[in-house]
Every structure is written in structure tokens, then in C-alpha cells.
Amino acid sequence: MKKLVLLTLAVFGFSWISVAQKMAFIDTEYIMENIQAYKAAQNQLDQLSGQYQKELESIHAEIEQMYKDFQAESVLLSEDMKRKREDVIVTKEKDYKQLQKKYFGPNGDLFKKRQGLIKPIQDDVFNAVQEIANDGSYSIIFDKAGGTTLFFTNPKFDLSDQVLQKLGYK
């Protein structure tokens, strides 16, 4: 009997603790849209990406033209000349793929530039959220942007504007 009473008290105690947890949410898309430095960084990245893409398209068109010329002239070429032309085309294709990887690869130029421009802004947002969570005694703060499905959110628990204020915006 004594064990049953203790067990009942423990269950009620733990359920009371879980009810006392404070939760809130933020919308990082909304926050980032309201940070001018983020918009400027995103525009700079878009321009750089477009520049890289144009360069790669130019090289790809050149390879395509080389291949068409080779097909048209292959009847007139000796086997040795065919091999040399094929080698030139294959080398050009390898260079194209290496350049593509250099620009757009997992550790490519665009990724590094994005890390340099956007990561400091994201770190500032994270630090602001962490301060708000500590000051407000929040146990959990969800992000409703980018794939997290929150079926219903009450706007009074949205801390996005507080994050912007903490960062000096609005």
C-alpha cells in the first residue's frame, strides 16, 4: 500500500513538472526576410551563382559544338586524328565537371561564400533565440519555417518579433 501511494505521488509529481514547461516558436523565414544584411547577402550569392552558371553554360556549349564538329568531320579524319579529337573533347568535359564541382560542390566556392556571408547572421539569430529562451525560461522553442510541421500555432507564443528586437530590428 505504501508503495502504491508513493508511486501515485511520483506520477502526479512528474506530470505536474511536464505541464510547467514553457514552449514557444519562431519563424526563421520571417526573421531573415526582415534582416537587411541577409537580403543583401542573398542577392550577392544569387549574382555569384548566376555568374558561375553562365560560365559553365558557355563551356558546355563549346563542348557541344566540338562534339558536333567531330561527328561531322569524323568521316574525313584518320583513326589517329579521331582519337586525338576525342581526347580533347573528353579532357574538356573533365575540366567542365571539375569546374562545376569547384563552384557548386559540397565544399565549393558558392558554399564557402554562403558560409562567410550568411552563417554570421544565422549565428546572431541563434544567440538571440538562446537569450530569449534563457530569459523567458522556455524549455522548447520550435521553428515553424523550413519543413517543421506545426499543425496549429497560437500567435501569442510566436517569439519572432522579439528575436528581431533583440537583434536591433523593428
Secondary structure, DSSP 8 states (H G I E B T S, - for coil): -HHHHHHHHHHHHHHHHHHT-EEEEE-HHHHHHT-HHHHHHHHHHHHHHHHHHHHHHHHHHHHHHHHHHHHHHTTTS-HHHHHHHHHHHHHHHHHHHHHHHHHHSTTSHHHHHHHHHHHHHHHHHHHHHHHHHHHHTEEEEEE-STT---S---GGGB-HHHHHHHHT--
